Amino acid sequence: MNKILLLRVTCVLAGVLAGCGVWAGSNASSVAAGATAALAAGKAASAKSGTDSQFEQLVDDFVFGTLALSPATATGVGYHEHRGTGLDDLLDDFSPAGIAASRAFLHDMEARIGKFDAAAVDAEQKADIDIMHDALGASRLELGEIQGYRHNPTTYVELVGNALYTPYVLQYAPAVDRYRHIINRLNKIPDFIRQAEANLQDSPDIWNQVAREENAGNVALIDSTLRGDCPGDLRMRYDQSAAAAIAALNGFNRWLEDNLAEKKSDWRLGKERYAKKFRLVLATGKTPEALLAEAEADLVAVQAEITRLAAPKTVEQALADVARQHATAATFIPSAKQALAAATAFVKAKGLLTLPPNRNLEVIETPAFMRGVYGVGGFNAAPALEPKLGAFFWVTPIPSTWPQARVDSKLREYNESGAQHLTVHEAMPGHYVQAEYANEVQPRSRRLLRNIFGNGPYIEGWAVYTQQLMAEQGYLGDTPGYRLTLQKQLLRVLANTILDVRMQTLGMTDREAMDLMTRSTYQETEEATAKLQRAKLSSCQLPTYYAGYKGWLAVREHFRAKRGAAFSLREFHEAALKQGAVPLPVLERLLP
């Protein structure tokens, strides 16, 4: 699962600093009447330059205004100061004034985009306008109808963890300066928790439970990890700030358990709100019902293919053979590093694309405060404004407290072939490579827009597409389990879509969901249980894998048809990745 940002875009605008700015005027040159043809051409070029300048200013105001509303996110993308205000010292503001400022920002940006002359923009700029429209629509839906800040305590818990962990792990400044930022954010946690308690009206049990679990990770992060590396001359200040922050976070957990737990609500969006969010987040032009029908039809086809590959054994027998080859709990993370080295060597040897020049990818443990969603692993890209800083392939360690049956179940699911697919998807040539290309998009305003508001099906679809690509190209071709596992992975992608649509809109039960995963798509109980939880914690994210995978294959085939005998996989991959994460229907229009 990809994580371009640690916060959902729909929550970014729920902060305080509007940062709207004044729309810059035209820079077009004036030319006297009766100018020569050459001067007229110069005027047209200058007018175009002026329009481009206006457009870049519009995108800048949208992007940087959004980041100013969410200082925790801003740090993660490398934006540290907004109009003289240091963002790394701040937390997002969920007070009534903060929410009101967010609404005002939405209204202002929508009005400005609406006034922009659509006839004056080129194809790239039109794509950027579409992205801004969808992002604003999703934020309006979140603030106006879904209102996660009133119902989902994980919103606050994950924001705290992100706000503290990002300056710890990203070396954008000397450690002593980053720890001053951490201390200043620690000092703001008590007020932030008071805002959370004032806003939260009710919550589904599962959201409350996961919030408490992840919040315990926040306390451990402050009390152990951050404290242990604090520079000596700041230790006293840190300890004082940490004590108040830990007390507030522990108090929040007690409040969640004793107060909010009594005010229960449903985690399902329902058909109408789900359809609205689906259209804005996926931007594929398909309805949830249409994608569900495609997924259920493809499920039958992939089940037939995995049965063919398993013969003469049953699918269960063949997968059991593959599952026996796995790491131990102690070697689970080191095995991911080994898989990364093997996949990198293969991509280079095959020339599938030019690999990013930065050597900034690290394999690390998933932060404890994010393990409720990232039960296996994930990816966090280098900041768009500081692309040479760290990019992280997260691998979630197997807890030492787990009973052996749970450990065995996870290791069977993420056996040697499964771990290879995880690495291909998250890192090489999946999310890491895509994100590194995205960090080279120009101009800067476009790079930031397509990073921060990147299209989910483009991002997740690329990662799934690369799993098939590597198999097509012969990666681990002498490992029988790798191709069998690919079909199992595709079944899981299909199950993701079916789960999300049916659970959010059609009343699918936990039992039906578990049967789909364990019986129809051959997932281990541990994997299926974690996915069931994730399906209740999120919405419109699980379908991005399948929608994007199909979209990438369709774009590739259209590109192949246009190129004919001159088609090159390398050319296609590089041309598509250089666009950044635009909606896939838009990508097809932008490719040469």
N, C-alpha and C positions, 0 to 999 in steps of 0.2 A: 504494500500500500504506500502510495506516494504521500509526501508531506511537503509541498512547496513552502507552505507557511504552517506554523504550529497552531494558528487560529483560523477558524473558518472565515471566509470573506464576508459572509452575511453577518458576522458579529463585529467586523472591523469598525463599522460606522457607529457603533454604540459607545462613543466616547465624547470628549468635550470640546476639543479645539477644532473649530470649524475650518480655518485655514483656506477660506474660499478665494481670496485674492481678487484682483481687478483684471478683467479680461483685457489683454494687451490690444491696442489698436493696430490697424494695418500699417505695414512698413512699405507698401507699394510706392514706387516712384511716380511722380506726376510728370507728364510729358506734354509739351505745348502742342496745340492744334497744328496740323500741317507737318508733323514730323515725318521724317523719311521712313521708309519701310524698315530700315535697320533699327531706327529708334523705336518704332512700333513694336518690333520683335523684342527689343530690350525692355519695353514697358510690360509686355506680356510675361516675360521671364521674371521681372521684378514683382509683378502682381502675384505670380505663382509663389515666388519666394515669400511675399508678405502673407499669403494665405497659409503657407506651410508654417510660418512663424506663429501665426495666430493659433493654428491647430496644435502645434507643439505646446504652446502656452496653456491651451485648454486641457490637454492631456496631463501636463505637469500639475496644473491646479487640482485636477481630479485625483491624481495619484498621491501627490504630497499632502493634499488636504485630507485624503483618506488615512494616510499614515500618521498624520498629526493627531487624528482621532484615536489612534491605537498605538501609543508609545511602545507597548510590548512587541507588537508586530514590527514597528519601525526599526527597532534595534536589530531584529532578525534579518531585515533586508539591507541594512547598512545605512539607514537614514537617521542621523544622530541629532540634528538640530533643525528646528522649523522656525524661521523668522526670529532668530535670536533666542528661542526657547530650547534648552537642552531636553531632548526626549528620553534619553537613557536614564534619567533620574525619576521618571514619572510612571504611574500606572494609569490604565484606562479609567475614565470617569463614568460610572453608571448611576450618578445622581440624577434627579429630575432635570437639572440644568444640562447635564451631559447628554441625556437622551434627547432633550429639546434641541440642542445644538446639532446633534446628528440628523434629526429630521430637517432642520433648516439647511444643512449642507446638502442633503438629498434634493430638496426642493430647488436650491440655487443651481446645482449642477444640471439637473434635468432641464431647467429653463434655459441655461446657457447652451447646452447641446442642441436643444430644440431650435434655437435662433441661428445656429451655424448653417451656412449655405451648403446643403447636401450636394448641389450640382458642382460645387467648387472643389470637391475632394476626389482624390484618386482611390484606386481599389484598396490600397493598404490603409488609407485613412478611413474609408468606409468600414473596413474590418474592425478598426479600433473603435469607431462609433458604436458598432454592434456590440462589442465587448462591454463598453461603458453602459450602454442601455441595459444589457442583461444584468450587469453587476448592480446597477442602481435599482432595477426591478427586484432583484433578489434581496437586496438590503431593505427595500420598502416592504416587501412581503414579510421579512423577518421582524422588523420593528413594528409593523402594523397589525399583522395577523398571527404569525407563529409565536413571536415574543419569547424566544428561548431564555432571555434574561429574567423572565418572570417565573419560569418553570424548570429550568435546567441548571442545577448547581454545578455541574461539571464545567459550565462556561467560565465560572469564576475560579474554580480550582485549577483548571488547565492554564488559564491566563496567568495566575500567580506563578505556577511552575515555569512557564515559558519566560515570564519576565525576569526571573532570577537565573534560570539555567542558561539562557542565551548569552548574557554578558560573561558568564563563567566559562563557557566553552568556545565562544568566538573571540579570537584574539584581535579585536579591532583597535585596541589601545593597550598600553602597559597594564599589567595586572593590578597595580595599585589604583589606577584610574577606574578600571572596570569594577573593582571592589567598592569604590566610593559610590558608583552607580547602584550596585547591589544593595549597599547599606541604605541609600536614600529610598530605594524601592521597599526595602524591609520596613522602613519607618512609616510607609504609607499603607501597609497591609491592614492594620486595625481599622482605619477608616474605610478601606475597600471592602472589608468583611461586613462592616455595618451597612454599607450600600447593598451588598448581596442579600443580607437578611431583610432589609427593608423592601427589596424588590421581589423576592421569591414568595409566591403566593401558594403554590402547590407543586407537586413533583411526582412522577411515576416512581415506584419503589426501586426499579433498576437504576434510574438516574441518581437517586439518592444514595443507593448502595455504592455505586462506582465512584461517585464524588467523594465519599468518605474514604474509600480505599486509595484513590489517587491523592487525596489530601494528606493521608499518612505518608505518602511518598514525598510530598512537599515538606513536611516536618522533618523527615529524614534528610532531605536535600539540604535544608538550612542547618540542622543540628549536627550533621556529620560531614557531608561532602564539601559544602561551602566553607564551613568552619575550619575544616582540616587544612585547606589551602589558603586561608586568609593571610595576607602579608602581616608580619608581626606588629608593625607600627599602627595598624588599623584594628588589631584584634580586640582591644577594649571597646571601641565604638561598635564593632561588629557584634560582640557578645551582648551589649546592651540592646541593640536593635533587634537581634535575633530572639532575645527573650520575649519581647513584646509581640513580635510577629508569631512566634510559636504559640504563645498563649492565645492569640486571636484565632489562629488556625485550629488549635485544639478545641477552643470554644465553639467554632463554627461546626466542627464535627458533632459536638454534643447537641448543638441547636438543630442540626440536620436530623439527628436520631430522635431527639426528644420532642421537637416542635414540628418541623416540616414533614416528618414521616407520617403524621396524622392527617395531612392534607394531600390526599392522593389524586393523581390525574392520569390520563391515558397518554402513552408515548406515541400513539398512532397519529399521523397527520390527517388521515381521512382523504377521501377521493378528490375533493375539490382543491384543497390546499396542496395536496401532493402533486396534482396535475400542474398547478401554477409553478411550483418550485421545479418540477421536472423539466418544464419547458425552458425555464431560465437557466438552470444549472447545466443541463445536458446540451441544449441548443443544437439538437440533431434534426429537428423538424418532425420527429416522431412522437406519438402519444405514448403514455405508459401502456395502454392496452395493446398497441401495435408491437411495441418492443417485447412485451410479455409473450404475445403469440409467436413471434419469431424465436424467442428463447426456448419456449416449450417444444416447438417443432425441431429446432436444432438439437435439443436434448436427446431426442429419439435417435437422430443421426449419429451423434457422438457416442451414444451408448452402443450402437451397432458397431462402430469402428473399434471401440476399446474391446468389445467382445471378440472381434476378428483378430486383433493383435494378441489377445490372451490365449487364443486357441492353441493346442487342444485343452488347455486348462480352463477353468472358469475364471472370470475376472477377479473374483475374490481370492482364488488360489494364486493367480499370477501376481496380484498386488501384494499378497502376503509374502511371496518370495522376495519381491523388491524391498518391502518394508524391513526385512531382516537385516539389510545392510545399512547400518546407521551409526552415527557418532554416539558418544556417551554424553551425559549431562555436562561433564567437565570439558569435553572437546567440541561441544556444539558451536560455540563462537569461533574457535580456531579453524573449524572445518569451513566456515563461511569465508574466512580469509583465504584459505586454500582454493576454494571454488572461484573466488574473485580473480586470483592469479591465473587459473586455467582458462576462464572465460575471456580475460583480457588478451591472453596469448592467441586464442583462437580468432577473435575479432581482427587482430592485427594480421594474422596469417592469411585470412580470407579477404582482407581488404574491404570489409562490409561498409566502412566509412572511415573518415579521418578522425582519430580519437582526440579528445580535448587535450590541449597542451598542459593544463594545470595538473599537478600531482597532489591534489588536495583532498582526496577521498580517504576517509578513515572508517574502519569498522569498529563500532563501539556498542556498548550495552544500551538498550532503549532506556531513556530516563524513566524512573519509577513512576512519576506523575502522569506518564502517557501510556502506561501498560494496560489500562482498562480498554483502550481502543487498539493498541498495538501489541496483541498477544504473542505475535511471532516476530515481526520486524517491520521496518519501514525505512523511508529515506527522507532526509532533510537537506535541501540544496544549499549551496554556498549563497551568500547574500547577493542579490542582483546588483547592488551598488558597490560591493566589495567582493567580486567573484573569485579572487585568489585566496580568500579565507576558506575555512574548512567546510567540506560537504561530508555528511555522515550517513553511512549505511547502518541503521540500527538493527541489532539482533537482540531479541528479548531472552535473557538467560532463564534457565529452568530453575525455579526456586528449590532450595535445599529442603524446604519444609513439605514439599509435595510427597504424597504417598507414591510408592513405586509404580502403581498402576497408571497414575496420571503421567509420570515421567515416560513410561514405556509407550503410552498412547501418543504423546507428542513426538517422540523420537521415531516411531513408526511412520507417522504422517510426514515428518521432515527427515526422511531417510536420505541416503546419499544423493539419489536422483532428485528428491524433493528439495533438498538444500541447494542443489545446483540451479533448479528452476527459480527458487527464491532469489538467488544471487543474480541470475540473468535479469529477472524482473526489476529488482530494486536498484541494481547497480550497473551491470555490464552485459549488454549495451542498453539497458533499460533506463530507469529514471535518472541515474547519474549522468549518462551521456546526453540525454535529452535536455536536462537542466543546464548543463555546461554550454550546449549550443544556444539555449535560450538566453544565457547570460552574455552572449555576443551580439544580440540583436541591436540594430541601430535604427533611428536615433535613440538616445537614452530614454526619452519619454515612452517610446513604444516598447522598449525592453522591459521597463518597469511595469507598464500596463499589462503586458502579456505574461509576465512572471506572476504578479500579485493576483491577477484575475484570470489566470490561465484556465483554459477549458479542460474540465475533468476527463471527458472521453478522449481528447487528444493525448493527455498525459498518461492516463491509465491504459488507454488503448495501445499506445506505443509500447508500453512495458509488456503487455500480453502478446502483441505482435512479435516482439523480439524473441519471446520464448519459442514461437512457431518458427521464426526465421532461423534461429540457431539450430533447431532440429532439421529444418530443410537443408541447411548448409552442411550437415553432418557432424555437428557437435556431439561428442560422446556417442558416436554412431556404433561403437563396439560395446556400448553398455545397454543391453536390452531394456532395462527398466526406464531409460530416459524417455524413449518415445511413448511407452505405456503411461508414464507419469505425465507426459504432455497432455494426453487425452483426459487423464484424471483432472489435470489443472483446468482444461477447457470445460469439463463438466462442472467444476467448482465455479468458474466464471458464469456459466449459465444459471447455476443454482443461486448465485448472488443476485442476479436480476429477478428471478422468480420470487426469491425470498422478499426482496425489498418491495416490489409492487404488491404482492399478495399479502404480506404482513401489514403494510401501511394502509392498504385500501380495501382489501377483500377479506379481512378477518382470519387470515391463516393462523392456526394455533401453533403453540410450541411443539406439540407432538407431530403435527404435519410437517413443520419445518425440520425437525430432527429426522423424520423419516426421509424427507427429500435429500438431506445431506448424507445420512449414513447408509441408506439403502439404495437410493437412486443414483447418487454420485460418489459413493464409496469413501466418504470421509471418516476419519477416526472420530470417536466420541469426543475426545478432547478438542479437536479442531472444530467440530460442529457446535459444541457448547459455547466456545469462544465466539464463533460467527453469529450464533443466535443472539448473544449479548450485544455484539456490534450492530446487528440489524435493528436492535431497539434503541441504541444510542445515536444512530445517524439515520439520515434519509436522503435518497437521491444520490448517494455516493456509490453504493454497491453496483448499480446498473452501469456505471461509467466504464467498467472493464469490458463488458460485452458490447455495449454500444460503440465504444471506441475501437475495439478489436475489429469489428465488422467494418467500421468506417475506414480504418487504416488499410484493410485489404481492398476495399472498394477504390480508394484513392490511388493505391498502387496499380491496380489493374487499369484504371483510366489513364494514368501516366504511362504505363506500358503501351497501351493502345496508341497514344499520341506519338510516342517515340518509335514504335515499331522495332525494326532490327537494331536501332541505335540505343534501345533501352539498356540502362545500367542501374543495377541495384544501388551501387555506391552513389551515383548521381541523384537518384530518387531520394535516398535517405538524407543526404546532405541538404538538398533543396528544401525538403519538407521540414527538417529540423531547424533550418535557418530562419523559418518564419516565426518561431515561437509558438506558444500554445493557443492557437486560434481554433474556433469551432471547425470540425472536419469538413462540413459543406463549404466553409469559407476557404479552407486550405486548398481544396480542389480548384477553386477559382483563382487563387493566387499563384499556383504553380505554373511555371512557363510551359 
